[in-house]
Amino acid sequence: MKAVIHDRYGPPEVLRLEDVERPAPADDEVLVRIHATTVNRTDCGLRSAEYFVSRFVTGLRRPKRKILGMELAGEVEAVGATVSGFEVGDEVFGVKGFGAHAEYVCMSETAPLAHKPTGMSFEEAAAVCDGAALALACLRKAGALKGRRILIYGASGSVGTAAVQLARHFGADVTAVCNTKNLELVRSLGADSVIDYTQDDFTKNGETYDVIFDAVGKHSFRRCRRSLRSGGTYVATDPGLMWHTFALAVLTRRIGDKRVAMGITKYTKEDVLLLKELIETGEYRAVIDRRYPLDDVLEATRYVETQQKTGNVVLTVISDRS
Ligand SMILES: NC(=O)c1ccc[n+]([C@@H]2O[C@H](COP(=O)([O-])OP(=O)(O)OC[C@H]3O[C@@H](n4cnc5c(N)ncnc54)[C@H](OP(=O)(O)O)[C@@H]3O)[C@@H](O)[C@H]2O)c1
């Protein structure tokens, strides 16, 4: 099968398309023929080993797993002997963690994989799980959201677009902060109020929030703590300079009346099923910025690394339109 390989850490140019052996499902696995996958910030971080610590998982000197790609949507091509939840021909979507930048992947039937939401294309379904998983991890750190005011900074990214929709689902009053060109988009995702960060500085307008969620790693607790209400929480997606977010999380548990927390992605089948339900009830949709064929993974990766994508970048393995 065709797959995108990287056998060393480095810039996007370490990626290359190669023919590799097609995986065969174990007894408890399904073989998925991938129609679409994505390039996201985690793929880029693992490839470049942006945080050295990731090498303790992915391989100290060289990547142990040579095929990146977390999210996928496709069709079940074969099932292992003990699989009962999926059948050949089922359309599925989910998140694997690695291996999805390829034509086929094997996943355990208990993995974060579910039947594709009705009426959703493979390309859209591929772009659902990763941003939403981190958004869910962060929102859960903030506690119950019903009736509370949340400000989402970086609301137009993959995590941000997911967070706006999920915070709305959890009953929060959502203020979304983004660039002028994305104001309409975040409004359409359900934001109650929007702030254009090129025109207004939310830390200076006198408004206060129960939760401030920096969904793009561009703000800080120090700069926005006055906009947090007493008992409020600042939630971050990034560890920050010298990993100070973790230190602040520990410190603010003991000192002061405003907390800092950091979301760590956890992929579960339950969350994939929750997202499927929200999509089918019209409460959630995937935002896609650009689509590239798998062969153009390098271009796609370079674009993701501009940190300016809106929502998600899809890699099409089999075109929905073919
Ligand atoms: N903790 C984890 O496990 C984990 C895993 C993956 C990713 N992450 C982190 O999660 C964060 C979000 O990832 P993502 O994939 O959602 O990011 P992304 O899609 O690359 O974010 C792009 C968006 O960020 C916005 N943006 C860029 N510069 C900005 C600025 N200075 N102020 C406000 N918005 C700005 C842009 O919106 P506008 O055009 O509107 O400016 C763009 O739409 C990143 O910081 C990433 O490092 C964490």
The ligand as an SDF file (V2000), in Angstrom:
LIG
                    3D

 48 52  0  0  0  0  0  0  0  0999 V2000
   -1.7080   19.4660   24.5770 N   0  0  0  0  0  0  0  0  0  0  0  0
   -1.7930   18.6290   23.5270 C   0  0  0  0  0  0  0  0  0  0  0  0
   -1.8650   17.4120   23.6560 O   0  0  0  0  0  0  0  0  0  0  0  0
   -1.8110   19.2480   22.1320 C   0  0  0  0  0  0  0  0  0  0  0  0
   -1.9540   18.4360   20.9910 C   0  0  0  0  0  0  0  0  0  0  0  0
   -2.0640   19.0590   19.7540 C   0  0  0  0  0  0  0  0  0  0  0  0
   -2.0120   20.4490   19.6780 C   0  0  0  0  0  0  0  0  0  0  0  0
   -1.8380   21.1630   20.8080 N   0  0  0  0  0  0  0  0  0  0  0  0
   -1.8340   22.6120   20.7940 C   0  0  0  0  0  0  0  0  0  0  0  0
   -3.1630   23.0210   20.6120 O   0  0  0  0  0  0  0  0  0  0  0  0
   -3.1730   24.2990   20.0410 C   0  0  0  0  0  0  0  0  0  0  0  0
   -4.2300   24.3760   18.9870 C   0  0  0  0  0  0  0  0  0  0  0  0
   -3.9430   23.5160   17.9130 O   0  0  0  0  0  0  0  0  0  0  0  0
   -4.7920   23.7240   16.5960 P   0  0  0  0  0  0  0  0  0  0  0  0
   -4.4840   22.5670   15.7090 O   0  0  0  0  0  0  0  0  0  0  0  0
   -6.1940   24.0170   16.9330 O   0  0  0  0  0  0  0  0  0  0  0  0
   -4.1220   25.0510   16.0200 O   0  0  0  0  0  0  0  0  0  0  0  0
   -4.2940   25.6120   14.5830 P   0  0  0  0  0  0  0  0  0  0  0  0
   -5.4980   25.0170   13.9270 O   0  0  0  0  0  0  0  0  0  0  0  0
   -2.9810   25.5260   13.8680 O   0  0  0  0  0  0  0  0  0  0  0  0
   -4.5970   27.1440   14.8900 O   0  0  0  0  0  0  0  0  0  0  0  0
   -4.6570   27.9940   13.8220 C   0  0  0  0  0  0  0  0  0  0  0  0
   -5.5260   29.1580   14.2130 C   0  0  0  0  0  0  0  0  0  0  0  0
   -4.8680   29.9020   15.2170 O   0  0  0  0  0  0  0  0  0  0  0  0
   -5.2400   31.2320   15.1020 C   0  0  0  0  0  0  0  0  0  0  0  0
   -4.1490   32.0990   15.4960 N   0  0  0  0  0  0  0  0  0  0  0  0
   -2.9020   32.1360   14.9960 C   0  0  0  0  0  0  0  0  0  0  0  0
   -2.1890   33.0850   15.6350 N   0  0  0  0  0  0  0  0  0  0  0  0
   -3.0330   33.6430   16.5610 C   0  0  0  0  0  0  0  0  0  0  0  0
   -2.8830   34.6670   17.5360 C   0  0  0  0  0  0  0  0  0  0  0  0
   -1.7260   35.3070   17.7030 N   0  0  0  0  0  0  0  0  0  0  0  0
   -3.9380   34.9630   18.3040 N   0  0  0  0  0  0  0  0  0  0  0  0
   -5.1100   34.3110   18.1550 C   0  0  0  0  0  0  0  0  0  0  0  0
   -5.2960   33.3360   17.2630 N   0  0  0  0  0  0  0  0  0  0  0  0
   -4.2780   33.0090   16.4730 C   0  0  0  0  0  0  0  0  0  0  0  0
   -5.5550   31.4570   13.6380 C   0  0  0  0  0  0  0  0  0  0  0  0
   -6.7870   32.1360   13.6560 O   0  0  0  0  0  0  0  0  0  0  0  0
   -7.0050   33.5950   13.0820 P   0  0  0  0  0  0  0  0  0  0  0  0
   -6.7780   33.4830   11.5830 O   0  0  0  0  0  0  0  0  0  0  0  0
   -8.4070   33.8910   13.4690 O   0  0  0  0  0  0  0  0  0  0  0  0
   -5.9640   34.4240   13.7370 O   0  0  0  0  0  0  0  0  0  0  0  0
   -5.7780   30.0670   13.0480 C   0  0  0  0  0  0  0  0  0  0  0  0
   -7.1210   29.8750   12.6480 O   0  0  0  0  0  0  0  0  0  0  0  0
   -1.7660   24.5890   19.5510 C   0  0  0  0  0  0  0  0  0  0  0  0
   -1.2010   25.5170   20.4060 O   0  0  0  0  0  0  0  0  0  0  0  0
   -1.0790   23.2350   19.6600 C   0  0  0  0  0  0  0  0  0  0  0  0
    0.2970   23.3590   19.9620 O   0  0  0  0  0  0  0  0  0  0  0  0
   -1.7580   20.6080   22.0180 C   0  0  0  0  0  0  0  0  0  0  0  0
  1  2  1  0
  2  3  2  0
  2  4  1  0
  4  5  1  0
  4 48  2  0
  5  6  2  0
  6  7  1  0
  7  8  2  0
  8  9  1  0
  8 48  1  0
  9 10  1  0
  9 46  1  0
 10 11  1  0
 11 12  1  0
 11 44  1  0
 12 13  1  0
 13 14  1  0
 14 15  2  0
 14 16  1  0
 14 17  1  0
 17 18  1  0
 18 19  2  0
 18 20  1  0
 18 21  1  0
 21 22  1  0
 22 23  1  0
 23 24  1  0
 23 42  1  0
 24 25  1  0
 25 26  1  0
 25 36  1  0
 26 27  1  0
 26 35  1  0
 27 28  2  0
 28 29  1  0
 29 30  1  0
 29 35  2  0
 30 31  1  0
 30 32  2  0
 32 33  1  0
 33 34  2  0
 34 35  1  0
 36 37  1  0
 36 42  1  0
 37 38  1  0
 38 39  2  0
 38 40  1  0
 38 41  1  0
 42 43  1  0
 44 45  1  0
 44 46  1  0
 46 47  1  0
M  CHG  2   8   1  16  -1
M  END
$$$$
